[in-house]
Amino acid sequence: MAAVNLFAEFQKQYQRSWQQEKILVAVSGGVDSIVLLNLLQRLAPAGNFKLAVAHVNHNLRAESVMEADYLRKFCQQAGLAFYETSWEEVPTSGVEVAAREFRYQFFAETMLQNDFSLLMTAHHGDDLAETILMKLIRGGHLENFVGISPRQPFANGQLVRPLLPFTKAELRAYAAEQQLDYFEDASNQSVLYQRNRLRQQVLPLLIEENPRMVAHLAEFSTKLAAANQLVAEEMTQLYQTLVQKQTSPVSYQLNLSNFLAYSQPRQELFWDYFFERVRSETGMVGKNSQLNQVKELLENSQAPQWQVDFADGWQLRRRYQRLIFEKSVVAETIEKNEIVKALPLPEEGIFINETSWLAIFPTDQPIPIPKKAQEWSAWQQEFRYPKNSRFFYRSRQAGDFIQLSSEMRKKIRRYFIDEKIPTEKRAEALVILSDEGQILVLVPHLLSYLSIAPETDTIHYTLLYRAKNL
């Protein structure tokens, strides 16, 4: 595209877009931003908008002070307001990301303080192509492949990138035609940065294969952004249909049967949406390997219970037909609550831990429930047993049996499996024992046959178990 045609195309696309706007232009001093500023200056009289310049001195190069001085004088001569800042606390690592955050924070503050409606940056077609290539290299999430948005909300207005339809070569040709002065950043030639390697070594080969490669990637990005919007709308509806969120503690649950009724493509897209949403709400960080493990288990595992561990204690657990995603407190709970040795159960009852209380009383006597436990959920059972008996309690242990009838007993572990009791509930289970060490009650699940034997010298007892999360 000839230089004069570049301005004509720019004018055709944008002349009526910014009537009465106050525009802040981010200008580094490089060819891209200088071309953008020149185009806007030429268009401003007919476009009826106001211009100002924002510049950040990152203090990463010796030339940066001279460049800031030049831009300041240029704006003074052109009658443009000039807003500048200097980055004084440069970190020793992660410089590129930190610099961008500092830069855009300054732009946002300048817009808010001076009532600018638009911020314009000089990202162009080559930048968009490089960004897409970088994202293809780094990951496989669909929404990440969108390149650079031409317009998006920012601060109190919009961030606009009007040079995306143009290539770097077209911008350079325009600068030469208009005899514009600009600065070259020597760091742009360094192959230490991935973007520079793509710019110098990969993109030229692709353009050699097809000169319209940059334009095609721009079209791809636009269409993908539209497709992503449609996917997001559908996944939002699917999320609202499937997921039940609890806030205290934070937990996400869904019915597995309902989820598996959807097609495989919807399931695949759902998980990407689900984990991105959880990340935005909780700060939880997941890896592709963990997400792939979840998909693999759902597709191939016949186990009724499994779990996938994420960072910071987060777990996705299958518990029969429920999927539960939450921070795990199970290991800590087991360690704190496990009662190895059988302990006598006091007549007045006892707090097993901070969230559960247990008591056994003769049925004809009132049960004084502690105030703390009165609002908790209750599991209450009546049973017969000899008078003046003492009862003991402990955690369920490997090898425990419970008598189901006069001729049948079952391992408690097998009972849990048959009844599809989740792992967390198994860890919380208690057993009530007689003086002889026989299991009378599995709390809070069932009575043993031994607790209902019809001896003549028996009375009715009431077992009451209250728990905050029964």
C-alpha positions in Angstrom: 0.0 0.0 0.0 1.5 3.3 -1.0 1.9 5.9 1.7 -0.8 8.2 0.4 -3.2 5.3 0.2 -2.5 4.4 3.8 -3.8 7.8 5.0 -6.8 7.6 2.6 -7.7 4.2 4.0 -7.2 5.4 7.5 -9.4 8.4 6.8 -12.1 6.2 5.2 -12.3 3.9 8.1 -12.2 6.3 11.0 -13.1 9.9 10.0 -16.6 9.7 11.4 -15.7 7.4 14.3 -14.4 9.9 16.9 -16.6 13.0 16.6 -16.2 15.2 19.8 -13.9 12.7 21.4 -10.9 13.5 23.7 -8.2 11.2 22.5 -5.0 10.3 24.4 -2.4 8.8 22.2 0.3 6.6 23.6 3.6 7.6 21.9 6.8 5.8 22.6 8.8 7.6 19.8 9.1 4.5 17.6 7.9 4.5 14.0 4.5 2.9 14.9 3.4 5.5 17.4 4.8 8.4 15.4 2.9 7.3 12.4 -0.3 7.0 14.4 0.1 10.5 15.9 0.7 12.0 12.4 -2.3 10.3 11.0 -4.5 11.6 13.8 -3.1 15.1 13.5 -4.0 15.1 9.8 -7.4 13.8 10.5 -8.2 15.9 13.5 -9.6 19.0 11.8 -12.1 17.1 9.7 -12.7 14.5 12.5 -13.5 17.2 15.1 -11.7 15.6 18.0 -9.0 16.7 20.4 -5.6 15.1 20.8 -3.1 14.8 23.6 0.1 12.6 24.0 1.1 10.3 26.8 4.7 9.0 27.1 6.4 6.7 29.5 10.2 6.8 30.1 10.9 3.2 31.2 14.6 4.1 32.0 15.7 0.9 30.3 18.0 2.6 27.7 20.4 5.5 27.8 18.5 7.2 24.9 15.2 7.3 26.7 15.8 10.7 28.3 16.7 12.3 25.0 13.6 10.7 23.4 11.3 12.1 26.1 12.9 15.6 25.6 12.3 15.4 21.9 8.6 14.4 22.3 8.0 17.1 24.9 9.3 19.8 22.5 7.5 18.3 19.6 4.1 18.4 21.4 4.8 22.0 22.6 5.4 23.1 19.0 2.4 21.2 17.8 0.1 22.6 20.5 -0.6 19.2 22.0 -0.9 18.5 25.7 1.9 16.2 26.8 1.6 13.8 29.8 4.7 11.9 30.9 6.0 9.7 33.7 9.3 7.9 34.5 9.6 4.3 35.7 12.0 4.6 38.6 11.7 1.1 40.3 12.7 -1.3 37.6 12.6 -4.9 38.7 15.4 -7.4 38.1 13.0 -10.0 36.5 9.7 -10.0 34.7 10.6 -6.6 33.3 8.4 -6.8 30.2 5.2 -7.6 32.1 5.9 -5.1 34.9 6.6 -2.4 32.4 3.3 -3.0 30.6 1.4 -2.9 33.9 3.2 0.4 34.9 2.5 1.9 31.4 -1.2 1.1 31.3 -1.7 2.2 34.9 -0.3 5.6 34.0 -2.5 5.7 30.9 -5.6 4.9 33.0 -4.8 7.5 35.6 -4.2 10.1 33.0 -7.5 9.3 31.3 -9.4 9.5 34.5 -7.8 12.7 35.8 -8.2 14.6 32.5 -11.5 13.1 31.2 -10.2 11.4 28.1 -12.7 9.1 26.4 -10.3 7.2 24.2 -6.8 5.8 24.6 -5.1 4.9 21.3 -2.1 2.7 20.9 -0.1 1.9 17.7 -0.4 -1.9 17.6 -0.4 -2.9 14.0 -1.0 -6.0 11.9 2.4 -7.5 12.5 1.9 -7.1 16.3 -1.4 -9.0 16.0 0.2 -11.8 13.9 3.1 -12.1 16.4 0.7 -12.3 19.3 -1.3 -15.1 17.7 1.8 -17.1 17.0 3.0 -16.6 20.6 -0.3 -17.8 21.9 -0.3 -20.8 19.6 3.2 -21.7 21.0 2.2 -21.3 24.6 -1.1 -23.0 25.0 -4.2 -24.7 23.6 -7.2 -22.8 25.1 -9.5 -21.5 22.4 -10.1 -18.1 23.9 -6.3 -17.5 24.1 -5.9 -17.6 20.4 -7.7 -14.3 19.9 -5.0 -11.8 18.9 -5.4 -8.1 19.8 -8.8 -6.6 20.1 -9.3 -3.4 18.0 -11.5 -1.9 20.8 -12.1 -2.7 24.4 -13.2 -1.0 27.6 -10.5 0.8 29.5 -10.5 3.1 32.5 -13.4 5.5 32.0 -13.6 5.0 28.2 -12.2 2.7 25.5 -8.8 1.5 24.3 -8.6 1.7 20.5 -6.0 0.3 18.2 -6.7 1.9 14.8 -3.5 0.6 13.0 -4.4 -3.1 13.2 -5.4 -3.2 9.5 -1.9 -2.1 8.5 1.4 -3.9 8.3 4.7 -2.7 9.7 6.1 -2.3 6.2 3.2 0.0 5.3 3.8 2.1 8.4 7.5 2.4 7.5 6.7 3.4 3.9 4.3 6.1 5.2 7.0 7.4 7.6 9.5 7.7 4.8 7.0 9.4 2.4 6.0 11.9 5.1 9.7 12.3 6.3 8.8 11.6 9.9 11.4 11.5 12.6 11.3 8.5 14.9 13.6 6.5 17.2 14.7 2.9 16.7 14.8 0.8 19.9 18.0 -1.4 19.6 16.4 -4.0 22.0 13.9 -4.8 19.2 16.7 -6.5 17.3 17.7 -8.8 20.2 16.7 -12.5 19.7 16.6 -13.0 23.5 12.9 -12.1 23.4 10.4 -14.6 21.9 8.4 -11.8 20.1 11.6 -10.6 18.4 12.5 -14.1 17.2 9.1 -14.5 15.7 9.3 -11.1 14.2 12.7 -11.6 12.6 12.9 -15.3 11.9 9.4 -16.8 11.6 7.0 -14.2 10.3 9.1 -13.2 7.3 9.1 -16.9 6.2 5.3 -17.1 6.5 4.9 -13.8 4.5 7.2 -15.3 1.9 4.8 -18.2 1.6 1.8 -15.9 1.4 2.2 -12.1 1.3 -1.3 -11.8 2.8 -0.4 -13.8 5.8 -0.7 -10.9 8.2 -4.1 -10.0 6.8 -5.3 -13.6 7.0 -4.3 -13.8 10.7 -6.2 -10.6 11.3 -9.3 -12.1 9.7 -8.8 -15.3 11.7 -8.5 -13.3 15.0 -11.7 -11.3 14.2 -13.7 -14.5 13.4 -12.3 -16.3 16.3 -13.3 -13.5 18.6 -16.9 -13.7 17.3 -16.9 -17.5 17.7 -15.6 -17.2 21.2 -18.4 -14.8 22.1 -20.9 -17.3 21.0 -19.2 -20.1 22.9 -19.0 -17.9 26.0 -22.8 -17.2 25.8 -23.6 -20.9 25.5 -21.2 -22.0 28.2 -22.6 -19.3 30.6 -26.0 -20.9 30.2 -24.6 -24.4 30.6 -22.7 -23.4 33.7 -25.9 -21.9 35.2 -27.8 -25.1 34.4 -25.2 -27.5 35.8 -23.2 -25.9 38.6 -24.4 -25.3 42.1 -22.0 -22.8 43.9 -21.8 -22.6 47.7 -20.0 -19.6 49.2 -19.0 -20.7 52.7 -16.8 -22.5 52.2 -16.5 -21.9 48.4 -17.5 -25.1 46.6 -18.7 -25.9 43.0 -20.8 -29.0 42.5 -22.5 -30.5 39.6 -24.5 -33.7 38.9 -22.4 -36.0 36.8 -25.3 -37.7 35.0 -26.7 -34.4 33.9 -23.2 -33.3 32.7 -22.6 -36.5 30.7 -25.9 -36.1 28.9 -24.3 -33.3 26.9 -22.3 -33.9 23.7 -18.5 -34.4 23.9 -17.7 -31.0 22.2 -19.9 -29.2 24.8 -18.2 -31.1 27.6 -14.8 -30.1 26.3 -15.6 -26.4 26.0 -17.4 -26.5 29.4 -14.3 -27.4 31.3 -12.2 -24.6 29.7 -15.0 -22.2 30.6 -15.5 -23.6 34.1 -11.8 -23.5 35.2 -11.4 -20.0 33.8 -14.4 -18.8 35.7 -13.2 -20.4 38.9 -9.8 -18.9 38.4 -11.3 -15.4 38.0 -13.5 -15.9 41.1 -11.0 -17.5 43.5 -7.5 -17.0 42.1 -7.1 -20.8 41.8 -4.4 -21.7 39.2 -4.8 -24.8 37.2 -2.5 -26.5 34.7 -3.4 -28.1 31.4 -2.1 -31.4 32.7 -4.6 -31.3 35.5 -7.5 -30.4 33.2 -6.5 -33.2 30.8 -6.4 -35.6 33.7 -10.0 -34.6 34.7 -11.2 -35.2 31.1 -9.3 -38.5 30.9 -10.9 -39.8 34.1 -14.4 -38.7 33.1 -14.0 -40.5 29.8 -12.3 -43.7 30.8 -12.4 -44.3 34.5 -15.2 -46.6 35.9 -14.2 -45.8 39.5 -17.1 -44.2 41.5 -14.7 -42.0 43.4 -11.5 -40.3 42.4 -9.9 -36.9 42.8 -7.5 -34.6 41.0 -5.3 -32.3 43.0 -4.8 -28.7 42.0 -2.6 -26.0 43.5 -3.2 -24.5 47.0 -5.3 -27.4 48.2 -8.0 -27.3 45.5 -9.4 -30.6 44.5 -11.9 -31.9 41.9 -13.5 -35.0 43.4 -15.9 -37.5 42.0 -18.2 -38.9 44.6 -20.4 -41.3 42.7 -22.7 -39.0 40.7 -21.5 -35.8 42.1 -18.5 -33.7 41.0 -17.2 -31.4 43.7 -14.5 -28.7 43.2 -13.4 -27.1 46.4 -10.4 -26.6 48.7 -9.7 -29.8 50.5 -9.8 -29.9 54.3 -10.2 -33.7 54.5 -6.6 -34.6 55.4 -6.6 -32.0 58.1 -10.0 -33.1 59.4 -9.0 -36.7 59.5 -5.8 -35.9 61.4 -7.6 -33.7 63.9 -10.7 -35.9 64.3 -9.3 -39.4 64.3 -9.9 -41.0 67.7 -7.9 -44.2 67.7 -8.5 -45.4 71.3 -12.1 -46.0 72.4 -13.1 -43.3 74.9 -16.0 -43.4 77.4 -19.0 -41.4 76.3 -19.9 -39.0 79.2 -23.5 -39.0 80.3 -23.9 -35.3 79.5 -22.6 -35.8 75.9 -19.4 -34.5 74.4 -18.1 -32.3 71.6 -16.2 -34.7 69.3 -14.6 -31.6 67.6 -15.5 -28.0 66.9 -18.4 -29.0 64.5 -20.0 -32.1 66.0 -21.5 -33.2 69.3 -22.6 -36.7 70.5 -24.7 -37.9 73.4 -26.6 -41.1 74.5 -29.4 -40.7 77.1 -32.2 -42.9 78.4 -35.2 -42.0 76.3 -37.3 -41.0 79.2 -34.8 -38.3 80.2 -34.5 -34.8 78.7 -31.4 -34.2 76.5 -29.7 -30.9 77.4 -28.3 -29.9 74.0 -25.5 -27.3 74.3 -26.4 -23.9 72.8 -23.7 -24.1 70.2 -25.1 -27.3 68.8 -28.8 -26.4 68.8 -28.7 -25.0 65.2 -26.7 -27.9 63.8 -28.3 -30.7 61.8 -29.3 -33.8 63.8 -29.1 -37.6 63.4 -31.2 -39.2 66.1 -31.8 -42.9 66.7 -33.5 -44.9 69.4 -32.3 -48.4 70.4 -32.6 -50.9 73.2 -29.7 -52.1 75.4 -29.2 -53.4 79.0 -29.7 -51.0 81.8 -26.7 -49.2 83.3 -24.6 -49.8 80.3 -21.5 -47.8 79.5 -20.9 -46.7 76.0 -17.6 -45.9 74.3 -16.8 -44.1 71.0 -13.9 -43.9 68.6 -13.3 -43.3 64.9 -14.0 -46.1 62.4 -11.0 -48.3 61.8 -9.8 -50.7 59.1 -11.3 -54.1 59.7 -14.4 -53.0 61.6 -17.5 -55.1 61.2 -21.1 -54.3 61.9 -23.8 -56.9 62.7 -26.7 -56.4 60.3 -28.8 -59.4 61.5 -28.4 -62.5 63.7 -26.6 -64.3 60.9 -25.1 -61.5 58.8 -22.3 -59.0 59.5 -20.5 -56.8 57.0 -17.3 -54.9 56.9 -18.0 -51.2 57.4 -15.7 -50.5 54.5 -18.0 -52.7 52.3 -21.1 -51.0 53.7 -19.7 -47.6 52.7 -19.0 -48.8 49.2 -22.4 -50.4 48.7 -24.2 -47.3 50.0 -22.0 -44.9 48.0 -20.9 -42.9 51.0 -18.4 -40.2 49.9 -14.8 -40.5 51.2 -15.1 -37.3 53.3 -18.1 -38.7 55.2 -16.3 -42.0 55.7 -13.5 -40.1 57.4 -16.0 -38.5 59.8 -17.7 -41.7 60.8 -17.7 -42.8 64.5 -18.6 -46.1 66.1 -20.3 -46.6 69.4 -19.1 -49.6 71.3 -20.3 -51.6 74.3 -18.2 -52.6 77.3 -17.3 -55.8 75.4 -16.0 -53.8 72.4 -18.9 -54.7 70.1 -20.0 -52.1 67.6 -23.6 -50.9 68.4 -23.9 -47.9 66.2 -22.2 -46.5 63.1 -22.7 -42.8 63.4 -24.3 -41.1 61.5 -25.4 -44.1 59.3 -27.1 -47.1 61.0 -27.7 -49.2 64.1 -26.1 -52.6 64.6 -28.4 -55.6 65.1 -26.8 -55.9 68.5 -28.5 -52.6 69.6 -32.0 -53.9 69.0 -31.6 -57.4 70.6 -34.8 -58.2 72.6 -33.4 -59.0 76.0 -35.8 -58.6 78.9 -33.6 -56.4 80.9 -33.4 -53.5 78.4 -34.4 -49.9 78.2 -34.7 -47.5 75.4 -31.8 -45.2 74.7 -31.7 -42.2 72.4 -28.5 -41.4 70.5 -28.3 -37.9 69.3 -25.5 -36.7 66.9 -25.5 -33.1 65.8 -23.0 -31.7 63.3 -22.5 -28.4 61.5 -22.1 -30.1 58.1 -24.1 -33.3 58.5 
